[in-house]
Amino acid sequence: MIDDNLGGLPFADIAAQPGDVRRLSDSERDKLIITAANVDGHWVILSRYVEDIWQLHGLPSNVPASGRQINFSIVPSAFRATMKAVIYRYMRRGLSGSDRPKGRSIITLFHDALPFLRHLEALKIEYLRAVTPIIAATYVAACKAHKVARSDKPLSPETLRSRYGTVEALYALSHFTDDRMQQHPWIETSAMAMAGSNGDILRGKTPLIPDEVFCTLFEEAHSQVERGKQLLDLRDDLSAITAKFKGYSVEGLIWQKNRHLALSGWDGGLSIFNKSLTALRTACYVVLASTSGCRNHELTNLHSGAHHRTEDDDGTIYHWMRSVSEKTDEGVHDWMIPEAAVRALRVMERWAMPYQAMIADEIIQRRRIDPQDPQIAEAQKHRNSLFLGMDTTQGNQVRTLSIASWDAALKSFAKNCALSWKLASHQFRRKFANYAAHSRFGDLRYLKEHYAHWSMDMTLGYAMDESWGQHLDLELYSEIQDELEDIKLGVVDGWMGDESLAGGYGGAIKGWKREPENLLIFKDRASMLKSISGSTFIRSNGHAWCTADNDGCVGNTLERTRCTGCEHSVIGSIHAPMYQRLYDELKELLHCKDIGEGGRQRVERDLKRCRDVLVRLGMPPEDLSA
């Protein structure tokens, strides 16, 4: 970094720099400020145009320092000057019709441009203006033929779309440089079309954590959080021992700590204890990610004091967690969390205190050496963070954990739970959306009360005060809706298969399917499923699928066997075990002598209802003799 500072120069003057570098002299261009940091009221330059490494702003706290910069020295030398001009223009103005990009978008454009520029270098092309549609076509062919080194698989449709889209961006941005690409790389098509898929398929689906895997993970994480206070009490004891025996050798200090741990009932010694502290941090993450629906960077942006509670007119308490999201310009968001997550937050606030103190000490030391050290501003961003870690390669510097560190920690946590599932941080958001969708569907799963509350169609506004709850994660509601639609599609797909169905609406479906003209009105099976699932109100009540547009029927609660003949119910093989158990219990109840005549008649009625359902679902009548 150039040893220079802006003194009292207002940031507005930096913002007034030109949108591109054309018509600037070399000296004017090289002095352009790329990024600057405000250190205790003073603007300090981080990067100028002339430098090969540009530091970037606008990246989440879970991105390490090495991921917050672009290095032009890795660009083929023939295109280095042009790429600087391209990236500068992109940073200042973005693409036509789009907002100015944030740091991640800038880094993505830069790195996705490198394969194209290296392809041109291999063809001995040294200028973008020499690129023609034919040359662009050779790049398309090369990308499709490329195999990923680790897996020997071709590039994914999403990667292809990103690479081709970057070439389109280079075409547009090069018009603001002295090396303008003369022709659009592919005039009659687009990056998405050439990637060989549509937008929905390109987005893909995050793998859904299986229920049995998720329950094992959550139960272990929850158990560790519940033991968190005991673990942190021991940590405080060990810190006191460090202070008390400050003059001891390292070996002597370790002996004292191991002795205290043994006397306190801890089995495993200091090394295992330290690993347990690290695992406690991961356990808190698992609980929070599972019950909030937050992305990784939204959790790593959590600071001390993130919890708040509100109360509605009925006295119901709602717990909220506040963080900053990089996905929207609003930034601040509130997520509803259950009490289990509140406890995880409390544990993490205490867990992070020694690390927060280390950052505070770092800031003090840096101010003593250089009051305008830009690392002061960087350290202040992490000062109150919760999910912190120590980087031994950077002199034990404490910073927010990176996404790569989290994925490694989560895989280790899963392995310690004897699970083979390849756990990753982004999978928790989809699992949350899936469970919330099941809650809305009526098929309540884990933490059912919380998920039921969370998915109440934005009706929670009354439970919020003026300062909290005004920035809900609306995109998460959309993802919940997507999951709900997938669930309904799966249910309708089952109805339209060969499976036997009971219930009034189930019988109607089977009759409707037998009329060929009903199926011919749809162009294909997919459109039929989408039409039926979209136009039919469907929810699960545990013993049937109910298609009534209200939940006032006693068949959903008090008199469940009423669903067997209801015109709104569909009963499938998934419900058969419940009716079998009920049938067996009713048979035993029928022999009770103290239920009275009215009771006996009701048991006989319900026995017949259950028997009819089981027969319609394919059970031989002779197996159901009373």
C-alpha positions as CSV (number, residue, x, y, z in Angstrom):
1,M,0.0,0.0,0.0
2,I,1.2,3.5,-0.8
3,D,2.2,5.3,2.4
4,D,-0.3,8.1,2.1
5,N,-3.4,9.4,3.8
6,L,-6.3,11.7,3.0
7,G,-6.2,13.8,6.1
8,G,-9.4,15.8,6.2
9,L,-10.3,15.1,2.6
10,P,-14.1,14.4,2.6
11,F,-15.1,11.1,1.1
12,A,-17.4,13.0,-1.3
13,D,-14.3,14.1,-3.2
14,I,-13.3,10.5,-3.6
15,A,-16.8,9.7,-4.9
16,A,-16.5,12.5,-7.5
17,Q,-13.7,10.7,-9.3
18,P,-14.4,9.9,-13.0
19,G,-16.4,6.9,-14.0
20,D,-13.7,5.6,-16.3
21,V,-10.0,6.3,-17.1
22,R,-10.3,7.3,-20.7
23,R,-8.9,10.7,-21.5
24,L,-6.8,10.8,-18.2
25,S,-3.1,11.2,-18.3
26,D,-1.0,8.4,-16.9
27,S,-0.2,10.4,-13.8
28,E,-3.9,11.4,-13.2
29,R,-5.0,7.8,-13.7
30,D,-2.4,6.3,-11.4
31,K,-3.4,8.6,-8.5
32,L,-7.0,7.5,-8.6
33,I,-8.1,6.2,-5.2
34,I,-9.6,2.7,-5.3
35,T,-10.4,2.2,-1.7
36,A,-9.9,4.1,1.6
37,A,-10.7,3.4,5.2
38,N,-11.9,5.8,8.0
39,V,-9.6,5.3,10.9
40,D,-10.9,7.2,13.9
41,G,-12.1,10.1,11.7
42,H,-9.2,10.1,9.3
43,W,-9.4,8.7,5.8
44,V,-6.5,6.4,5.0
45,I,-5.8,5.2,1.4
46,L,-5.8,1.4,1.0
47,S,-5.3,1.2,-2.7
48,R,-4.5,3.4,-5.7
49,Y,-5.0,2.6,-9.4
50,V,-1.3,2.2,-10.0
51,E,-1.0,-0.7,-7.6
52,D,-1.3,-4.3,-8.7
53,I,-3.2,-5.3,-5.6
54,W,-6.5,-3.5,-4.9
55,Q,-8.1,-3.9,-1.5
56,L,-11.9,-4.1,-1.6
57,H,-14.8,-3.1,0.6
58,G,-18.3,-4.5,0.8
59,L,-17.5,-8.1,1.6
60,P,-19.0,-10.1,4.5
61,S,-17.0,-10.5,7.7
62,N,-16.7,-14.3,7.0
63,V,-14.4,-13.5,4.0
64,P,-10.7,-13.6,5.0
65,A,-8.2,-10.8,4.2
66,S,-6.8,-12.8,1.2
67,G,-10.3,-12.9,-0.3
68,R,-10.8,-9.1,0.0
69,Q,-8.4,-8.1,-2.8
70,I,-7.9,-8.6,-6.5
71,N,-4.3,-9.1,-7.8
72,F,-3.7,-7.9,-11.3
73,S,-0.3,-9.6,-11.5
74,I,-2.1,-12.9,-12.2
75,V,-3.7,-11.4,-15.4
76,P,-1.9,-12.2,-18.7
77,S,0.4,-9.2,-19.2
78,A,-1.2,-8.2,-22.5
79,F,-4.5,-7.6,-20.8
80,R,-3.4,-6.2,-17.5
81,A,-3.9,-2.5,-18.3
82,T,-7.3,-3.2,-19.9
83,M,-8.5,-5.3,-17.0
84,K,-7.6,-2.5,-14.6
85,A,-9.7,-0.1,-16.7
86,V,-12.5,-2.6,-16.9
87,I,-12.6,-3.3,-13.2
88,Y,-12.4,0.3,-12.3
89,R,-15.4,1.1,-14.6
90,Y,-17.3,-1.8,-13.1
91,M,-16.6,-0.6,-9.5
92,R,-17.6,3.0,-10.3
93,R,-20.7,2.5,-12.4
94,G,-21.5,-1.2,-12.7
95,L,-23.2,-2.6,-15.7
96,S,-26.0,-0.8,-17.6
97,G,-29.3,-1.3,-15.9
98,S,-27.8,-2.6,-12.7
99,D,-26.7,-1.2,-9.3
100,R,-23.1,-0.6,-8.4
101,P,-21.6,-4.0,-7.5
102,K,-20.4,-5.0,-4.1
103,G,-17.1,-6.6,-3.3
104,R,-18.1,-10.2,-4.0
105,S,-19.5,-9.3,-7.5
106,I,-16.2,-7.5,-8.4
107,I,-14.1,-10.4,-7.3
108,T,-16.3,-12.9,-9.2
109,L,-16.1,-10.8,-12.4
110,F,-12.3,-10.6,-12.1
111,H,-11.7,-14.3,-11.5
112,D,-14.3,-15.4,-14.1
113,A,-12.5,-13.3,-16.7
114,L,-9.2,-15.0,-16.2
115,P,-10.0,-18.2,-18.1
116,F,-11.2,-16.2,-21.1
117,L,-8.1,-14.0,-21.1
118,R,-5.8,-17.0,-20.7
119,H,-7.7,-18.6,-23.6
120,L,-6.9,-15.5,-25.7
121,E,-3.3,-15.6,-24.6
122,A,-3.0,-19.2,-25.8
123,L,-4.4,-18.1,-29.2
124,K,-1.7,-15.3,-29.2
125,I,-4.4,-12.6,-29.2
126,E,-3.3,-9.5,-27.3
127,Y,-6.2,-7.2,-27.6
128,L,-9.9,-7.4,-26.8
129,R,-10.7,-5.6,-30.0
130,A,-9.4,-8.6,-31.9
131,V,-12.0,-10.8,-30.4
132,T,-14.6,-11.9,-32.9
133,P,-17.7,-14.2,-32.6
134,I,-15.7,-17.0,-34.0
135,I,-13.0,-16.6,-31.4
136,A,-15.7,-16.4,-28.7
137,A,-17.1,-19.6,-30.1
138,T,-13.8,-21.4,-29.5
139,Y,-13.9,-20.3,-25.9
140,V,-17.4,-21.7,-25.5
141,A,-16.2,-25.0,-27.0
142,A,-13.2,-25.1,-24.7
143,C,-15.3,-24.5,-21.6
144,K,-17.7,-27.3,-22.5
145,A,-14.8,-29.6,-23.1
146,H,-13.0,-28.7,-19.8
147,K,-12.9,-31.2,-17.0
148,V,-12.6,-30.3,-13.4
149,A,-9.3,-31.6,-12.1
150,R,-10.5,-33.1,-8.8
151,S,-13.6,-34.8,-10.1
152,D,-12.9,-35.2,-13.9
153,K,-16.4,-33.9,-14.4
154,P,-17.4,-31.1,-16.9
155,L,-18.2,-27.6,-15.7
156,S,-21.6,-27.2,-14.2
157,P,-24.3,-25.2,-16.1
158,E,-24.0,-22.5,-13.4
159,T,-20.3,-22.2,-13.9
160,L,-20.7,-22.1,-17.7
161,R,-23.4,-19.4,-17.4
162,S,-21.1,-17.4,-15.1
163,R,-18.1,-17.7,-17.5
164,Y,-20.1,-16.8,-20.6
165,G,-21.9,-13.9,-18.7
166,T,-18.5,-12.5,-17.8
167,V,-17.5,-12.4,-21.5
168,E,-20.7,-10.4,-22.2
169,A,-19.8,-8.1,-19.3
170,L,-16.3,-7.6,-20.7
171,Y,-17.8,-6.7,-24.1
172,A,-20.0,-4.0,-22.4
173,L,-17.3,-2.7,-20.0
174,S,-14.6,-2.6,-22.7
175,H,-16.5,0.2,-24.4
176,F,-15.2,2.4,-21.5
177,T,-11.6,1.5,-22.2
178,D,-9.1,2.1,-25.0
179,D,-9.4,-1.5,-26.0
180,R,-13.0,-1.9,-27.1
181,M,-14.4,-5.3,-28.1
182,Q,-15.9,-4.6,-31.5
183,Q,-18.6,-7.2,-31.8
184,H,-20.9,-8.9,-29.3
185,P,-19.4,-12.4,-28.6
186,W,-22.6,-14.2,-29.6
187,I,-25.2,-11.9,-31.2
188,E,-28.2,-14.3,-31.5
189,T,-28.0,-16.1,-28.2
190,S,-27.1,-15.5,-24.5
191,A,-24.9,-16.9,-21.8
192,M,-27.9,-18.6,-20.2
193,A,-29.0,-20.3,-23.4
194,M,-25.5,-21.5,-24.2
195,A,-25.1,-22.9,-20.7
196,G,-27.8,-25.4,-21.8
197,S,-30.4,-24.8,-19.2
198,N,-33.0,-22.4,-18.0
199,G,-32.8,-20.1,-14.9
200,D,-34.8,-22.4,-12.6
201,I,-32.6,-25.4,-13.2
202,L,-29.4,-23.3,-13.2
203,R,-30.2,-22.2,-9.7
204,G,-30.3,-25.8,-8.6
205,K,-31.2,-27.1,-5.2
206,T,-29.1,-27.1,-2.1
207,P,-29.0,-30.7,-0.8
208,L,-31.6,-31.2,1.8
209,I,-30.2,-32.6,5.1
210,P,-32.1,-35.9,5.8
211,D,-34.3,-35.8,8.9
212,E,-32.3,-38.5,10.7
213,V,-29.0,-36.7,10.0
214,F,-30.5,-33.3,11.1
215,C,-32.0,-34.7,14.3
216,T,-28.7,-36.3,15.3
217,L,-26.8,-33.1,14.6
218,F,-29.3,-30.9,16.4
219,E,-29.6,-33.1,19.4
220,E,-25.8,-33.3,19.9
221,A,-25.5,-29.5,19.3
222,H,-28.4,-28.7,21.7
223,S,-26.9,-31.0,24.3
224,Q,-23.5,-29.3,24.1
225,V,-25.1,-25.8,24.4
226,E,-27.0,-27.0,27.5
227,R,-23.6,-28.0,29.0
228,G,-22.0,-24.7,27.8
229,K,-22.1,-22.9,31.2
230,Q,-20.2,-25.7,32.9
231,L,-17.6,-25.7,30.2
232,L,-17.2,-21.9,30.3
233,D,-17.0,-22.0,34.1
234,L,-14.0,-24.3,33.8
235,R,-12.5,-22.0,31.2
236,D,-12.7,-19.1,33.6
237,D,-11.0,-21.3,36.3
238,L,-8.2,-22.1,33.9
239,S,-7.8,-18.4,33.1
240,A,-7.5,-17.7,36.8
241,I,-4.8,-20.4,37.0
242,T,-2.9,-18.8,34.2
243,A,-2.9,-15.5,36.1
244,K,-2.0,-17.1,39.4
245,F,0.9,-19.2,38.1
246,K,2.2,-16.6,35.7
247,G,5.8,-17.3,36.4
248,Y,5.5,-21.1,35.8
249,S,7.0,-22.8,32.8
250,V,4.6,-24.0,30.0
251,E,4.8,-27.5,31.3
252,G,4.2,-26.5,34.9
253,L,1.2,-24.4,33.8
254,I,-0.3,-27.3,31.9
255,W,0.2,-29.6,34.9
256,Q,-1.7,-27.2,37.1
257,K,-4.6,-26.9,34.6
258,N,-4.8,-30.6,34.1
259,R,-4.9,-31.1,37.9
260,H,-7.7,-28.6,38.2
261,L,-9.7,-30.3,35.4
262,A,-9.3,-33.7,37.0
263,L,-10.4,-32.4,40.4
264,S,-13.4,-30.8,38.7
265,G,-14.5,-34.1,37.2
266,W,-13.3,-33.4,33.7
267,D,-12.1,-36.5,31.9
268,G,-9.5,-36.1,29.0
269,G,-7.1,-33.4,30.1
270,L,-6.4,-29.9,28.7
271,S,-6.1,-30.9,25.0
272,I,-9.6,-32.5,24.9
273,F,-11.0,-29.6,26.9
274,N,-9.8,-27.1,24.3
275,K,-11.3,-29.1,21.5
276,S,-14.6,-29.2,23.4
277,L,-14.5,-25.4,23.6
278,T,-14.1,-25.2,19.8
279,A,-16.9,-27.8,19.4
280,L,-19.1,-25.6,21.6
281,R,-18.8,-22.8,19.2
282,T,-19.8,-25.1,16.3
283,A,-22.7,-26.4,18.4
284,C,-24.0,-22.9,19.0
285,Y,-23.8,-22.2,15.2
286,V,-25.7,-25.4,14.4
287,V,-28.5,-24.4,16.9
288,L,-28.7,-20.9,15.5
289,A,-28.5,-21.9,11.9
290,S,-31.1,-24.6,12.3
291,T,-33.7,-22.4,14.1
292,S,-33.3,-19.0,12.3
293,G,-32.8,-19.7,8.6
294,C,-29.8,-17.3,8.5
295,R,-27.1,-17.6,6.0
296,N,-23.5,-18.1,7.1
297,H,-22.4,-14.5,6.8
298,E,-25.6,-13.3,8.6
299,L,-24.6,-15.5,11.6
300,T,-21.0,-14.5,11.5
301,N,-22.1,-10.8,11.4
302,L,-23.8,-11.4,14.8
303,H,-22.6,-9.1,17.6
304,S,-23.0,-9.1,21.3
305,G,-26.5,-7.8,22.2
306,A,-28.2,-9.3,19.1
307,H,-31.2,-10.7,21.1
308,H,-34.4,-8.9,21.7
309,R,-37.9,-10.0,22.9
310,T,-41.3,-8.6,22.2
311,E,-44.7,-9.5,23.7
312,D,-48.1,-9.4,21.9
313,D,-51.5,-8.5,23.4
314,D,-52.1,-12.1,24.6
315,G,-48.8,-12.2,26.5
316,T,-47.0,-14.4,24.0
317,I,-43.3,-13.8,24.0
318,Y,-41.4,-13.7,20.7
319,H,-37.6,-13.8,20.6
320,W,-35.7,-12.0,17.9
321,M,-32.1,-12.0,16.7
322,R,-30.7,-9.0,14.8
323,S,-27.8,-9.1,12.3
324,V,-26.6,-7.6,9.1
325,S,-27.3,-9.2,5.7
326,E,-25.2,-8.5,2.7
327,K,-27.9,-9.7,0.4
328,T,-29.9,-6.5,0.4
329,D,-29.2,-2.8,0.6
330,E,-31.3,-2.6,3.8
331,G,-28.6,-4.6,5.6
332,V,-30.2,-5.0,9.1
333,H,-32.6,-7.9,9.5
334,D,-34.4,-9.6,12.4
335,W,-35.0,-13.3,12.6
336,M,-37.4,-15.0,15.0
337,I,-35.7,-17.6,17.2
338,P,-36.9,-20.0,19.9
339,E,-35.6,-20.1,23.4
340,A,-33.1,-22.8,22.5
341,A,-31.4,-20.3,20.1
342,V,-31.5,-17.6,22.8
343,R,-29.5,-19.9,25.1
344,A,-27.0,-20.5,22.2
345,L,-26.6,-16.7,21.8
346,R,-26.0,-16.3,25.5
347,V,-23.4,-19.0,25.5
348,M,-21.7,-17.5,22.5
349,E,-21.7,-14.0,24.0
350,R,-19.8,-15.4,27.0
351,W,-17.6,-17.7,24.8
352,A,-16.5,-14.7,22.7
353,M,-15.5,-12.4,25.5
354,P,-11.8,-13.3,25.8
355,Y,-11.4,-13.1,22.0
356,Q,-13.2,-9.7,21.9
357,A,-10.8,-8.6,24.6
358,M,-7.8,-9.7,22.4
359,I,-9.1,-7.6,19.5
360,A,-9.5,-4.6,21.9
361,D,-5.9,-5.0,23.0
362,E,-4.8,-5.2,19.3
363,I,-6.5,-1.9,18.6
364,I,-4.8,-0.3,21.5
365,Q,-1.4,-1.6,20.4
366,R,-1.9,-0.5,16.8
367,R,-2.9,3.0,17.9
368,R,0.2,3.3,19.9
369,I,2.4,2.4,16.9
370,D,0.4,4.2,14.2
371,P,-2.8,6.0,14.9
372,Q,-3.8,5.8,11.2
373,D,-3.0,2.1,10.7
374,P,-5.9,0.9,8.4
375,Q,-5.9,-2.4,10.3
376,I,-7.5,-0.5,13.2
377,A,-10.6,0.0,11.1
378,E,-10.5,-3.6,10.1
379,A,-10.2,-4.8,13.7
380,Q,-13.0,-2.6,14.8
381,K,-15.4,-4.4,12.4
382,H,-14.7,-7.6,14.4
383,R,-14.5,-6.1,17.9
384,N,-18.0,-7.2,19.1
385,S,-18.4,-10.3,16.9
386,L,-19.5,-13.6,18.4
387,F,-18.1,-16.2,16.1
388,L,-14.4,-15.5,16.4
389,G,-11.3,-17.5,15.9
390,M,-7.5,-17.2,16.2
391,D,-5.3,-17.3,13.2
392,T,-1.9,-18.7,14.2
393,T,-0.4,-17.8,10.8
394,Q,-1.1,-14.2,11.5
395,G,0.5,-13.9,14.9
396,N,-2.6,-15.2,16.7
397,Q,-4.7,-12.5,15.3
398,V,-8.4,-12.8,16.2
399,R,-11.0,-12.3,13.4
400,T,-14.4,-13.6,12.4
401,L,-14.3,-17.1,11.1
402,S,-14.3,-17.5,7.3
403,I,-16.8,-19.6,5.4
404,A,-14.0,-22.1,4.6
405,S,-13.3,-22.5,8.3
406,W,-16.9,-23.0,9.0
407,D,-17.4,-25.7,6.4
408,A,-14.4,-27.5,7.9
409,A,-15.7,-27.1,11.4
410,L,-19.2,-28.4,10.4
411,K,-17.8,-31.4,8.6
412,S,-15.7,-32.2,11.7
413,F,-18.8,-31.8,13.9
414,A,-20.8,-34.2,11.7
415,K,-17.9,-36.7,11.7
416,N,-17.8,-36.7,15.5
417,C,-21.5,-37.4,15.4
418,A,-20.7,-40.6,13.4
419,L,-22.4,-39.1,10.3
420,S,-21.1,-39.5,6.8
421,W,-23.2,-36.6,5.4
422,K,-21.1,-33.9,3.8
423,L,-22.4,-31.0,5.9
424,A,-22.0,-27.4,4.7
425,S,-23.2,-24.1,6.1
426,H,-25.6,-23.2,3.4
427,Q,-27.6,-26.5,3.9
428,F,-29.1,-25.2,7.2
429,R,-31.1,-22.4,5.5
430,R,-32.9,-24.9,3.2
431,K,-33.5,-27.3,6.1
432,F,-35.1,-24.4,8.0
433,A,-37.3,-23.5,5.0
434,N,-38.3,-27.1,4.5
435,Y,-39.3,-27.5,8.2
436,A,-41.2,-24.2,8.2
437,A,-43.0,-25.3,5.0
438,H,-43.9,-28.7,6.6
439,S,-45.2,-26.7,9.6
440,R,-47.5,-24.7,7.3
441,F,-48.5,-27.9,5.5
442,G,-49.6,-29.2,8.8
443,D,-46.9,-31.9,8.9
444,L,-45.2,-30.7,12.0
445,R,-41.7,-31.8,12.6
446,Y,-38.8,-30.8,14.9
447,L,-39.4,-27.7,17.1
448,K,-42.9,-27.6,15.7
449,E,-44.1,-24.6,17.7
450,H,-41.3,-22.4,16.5
451,Y,-41.6,-23.4,12.9
452,A,-45.4,-22.9,13.0
453,H,-45.0,-19.4,14.4
454,W,-42.2,-18.5,11.9
455,S,-44.3,-19.4,8.9
456,M,-47.5,-17.5,9.7
457,D,-47.6,-15.5,6.5
458,M,-46.1,-12.3,7.8
459,T,-48.8,-12.0,10.5
460,L,-46.3,-11.4,13.3
461,G,-46.1,-7.7,12.8
462,Y,-48.3,-7.1,15.7
463,A,-45.8,-8.6,18.0
464,M,-43.0,-6.1,17.2
465,D,-42.2,-2.7,18.5
466,E,-41.1,0.3,16.6
467,S,-37.4,-0.5,16.5
468,W,-37.4,-4.2,16.0
469,G,-39.0,-6.4,13.4
470,Q,-39.1,-3.8,10.7
471,H,-36.5,-5.6,8.6
472,L,-37.7,-9.2,8.2
473,D,-35.9,-11.6,5.9
474,L,-38.5,-11.6,3.1
475,E,-36.4,-13.8,0.9
476,L,-36.6,-16.5,3.5
477,Y,-40.4,-16.4,3.3
478,S,-40.1,-16.9,-0.4
479,E,-37.8,-19.9,0.1
480,I,-40.3,-21.4,2.6
481,Q,-43.0,-20.9,0.0
482,D,-40.9,-22.7,-2.6
483,E,-40.4,-25.6,-0.3
484,L,-44.1,-25.7,0.4
485,E,-44.8,-25.9,-3.3
486,D,-42.3,-28.7,-3.6
487,I,-44.0,-30.6,-0.8
488,K,-47.4,-30.2,-2.4
489,L,-46.1,-31.2,-5.8
490,G,-44.7,-34.4,-4.3
491,V,-48.0,-35.2,-2.6
492,V,-50.0,-34.6,-5.8
493,D,-47.4,-36.7,-7.7
494,G,-48.2,-39.6,-5.4
495,W,-52.0,-39.1,-5.9
496,M,-51.5,-39.3,-9.7
497,G,-49.5,-42.5,-9.5
498,D,-50.7,-46.1,-9.0
499,E,-51.1,-45.8,-5.2
500,S,-54.5,-46.7,-3.8
501,L,-56.3,-43.8,-2.2
502,A,-59.1,-43.6,0.4
503,G,-61.2,-40.7,1.6
504,G,-63.9,-38.9,-0.3
505,Y,-61.5,-36.7,-2.4
506,G,-59.1,-39.6,-2.8
507,G,-61.9,-41.7,-4.5
508,A,-62.8,-38.7,-6.6
509,I,-59.2,-38.4,-7.8
510,K,-59.1,-42.0,-8.8
511,G,-62.4,-41.6,-10.7
512,W,-61.2,-38.5,-12.4
513,K,-58.0,-40.2,-13.6
514,R,-60.0,-43.0,-15.2
515,E,-61.4,-40.5,-17.7
516,P,-58.8,-40.0,-20.5
517,E,-60.2,-36.6,-21.6
518,N,-59.3,-35.2,-18.2
519,L,-55.6,-35.9,-18.7
520,L,-55.5,-34.6,-22.3
521,I,-56.2,-31.0,-21.2
522,F,-52.6,-30.8,-19.9
523,K,-49.6,-30.8,-22.2
524,D,-47.5,-33.0,-20.0
525,R,-47.5,-34.6,-16.5
526,A,-45.4,-31.8,-15.0
527,S,-47.9,-29.1,-16.0
528,M,-50.8,-31.3,-14.7
529,L,-49.1,-31.7,-11.3
530,K,-48.3,-28.0,-11.1
531,S,-51.9,-27.0,-12.0
532,I,-53.5,-29.4,-9.5
533,S,-51.1,-28.5,-6.6
534,G,-51.5,-24.8,-7.3
535,S,-55.3,-24.8,-7.4
536,T,-55.9,-27.2,-4.5
537,F,-55.7,-26.3,-0.9
538,I,-53.7,-29.1,0.7
539,R,-52.5,-29.6,4.3
540,S,-51.6,-32.6,6.4
541,N,-53.4,-33.3,9.6
542,G,-51.4,-36.4,10.4
543,H,-54.0,-39.0,9.4
544,A,-55.1,-37.6,6.0
545,W,-54.5,-34.8,3.5
546,C,-57.2,-32.2,4.0
547,T,-58.2,-30.2,0.9
548,A,-60.9,-28.0,2.7
549,D,-60.1,-24.3,2.6
550,N,-60.6,-24.0,6.4
551,D,-59.5,-25.9,9.4
552,G,-62.8,-25.9,11.4
553,C,-63.7,-29.5,10.8
554,V,-63.5,-31.7,13.9
555,G,-62.0,-34.4,11.7
556,N,-58.7,-32.4,12.0
557,T,-58.8,-32.6,15.8
558,L,-61.4,-34.4,17.9
559,E,-63.0,-36.9,15.6
560,R,-60.3,-38.0,13.3
561,T,-62.1,-41.0,11.8
562,R,-64.5,-38.6,10.2
563,C,-61.9,-38.0,7.5
564,T,-62.4,-41.5,6.2
565,G,-65.6,-40.5,4.3
566,C,-65.1,-36.7,4.0
567,E,-65.3,-35.3,0.5
568,H,-62.3,-33.1,1.3
569,S,-59.9,-35.9,2.5
570,V,-57.3,-37.9,0.7
571,I,-55.8,-40.9,2.6
572,G,-52.8,-42.7,1.2
573,S,-50.5,-45.6,2.1
574,I,-48.4,-43.3,4.3
575,H,-51.4,-43.1,6.7
576,A,-52.1,-46.8,6.7
577,P,-50.0,-47.6,9.8
578,M,-51.9,-45.1,11.8
579,Y,-55.3,-46.6,10.8
580,Q,-53.9,-50.1,11.5
581,R,-52.9,-49.2,15.0
582,L,-56.2,-47.4,15.7
583,Y,-58.1,-50.4,14.3
584,D,-56.1,-52.8,16.6
585,E,-56.7,-50.6,19.7
586,L,-60.4,-50.2,18.9
587,K,-60.8,-54.0,18.7
588,E,-59.4,-54.3,22.2
589,L,-61.6,-51.5,23.4
590,L,-64.7,-53.3,22.0
591,H,-64.3,-56.0,24.6
592,C,-64.3,-53.6,27.5
593,K,-67.5,-54.0,29.5
594,D,-67.7,-50.6,31.1
595,I,-67.9,-48.4,28.0
596,G,-71.7,-48.5,27.9
597,E,-73.9,-49.0,24.9
598,G,-73.2,-45.5,23.4
599,G,-69.5,-46.2,23.8
600,R,-69.8,-49.6,22.1
601,Q,-71.7,-48.1,19.2
602,R,-69.0,-45.4,18.7
603,V,-66.2,-48.0,18.8
604,E,-68.1,-50.1,16.2
605,R,-68.6,-47.1,14.0
606,D,-64.9,-46.1,14.1
607,L,-63.8,-49.8,13.6
608,K,-65.9,-49.9,10.4
609,R,-64.4,-46.6,9.2
610,C,-60.8,-47.8,9.8
611,R,-61.6,-51.1,8.2
612,D,-63.0,-49.5,5.1
613,V,-59.9,-47.3,4.8
614,L,-57.5,-50.2,5.1
615,V,-59.4,-52.3,2.6
616,R,-59.4,-49.4,0.1
617,L,-55.7,-49.1,0.6
618,G,-55.2,-52.7,-0.4
619,M,-55.3,-54.8,2.8
620,P,-57.1,-58.1,2.3
621,P,-60.5,-58.1,4.2
622,E,-59.8,-61.5,5.8
623,D,-56.9,-59.9,7.7
624,L,-59.3,-57.5,9.3
625,S,-61.8,-59.8,10.9
626,A,-62.9,-58.7,14.3
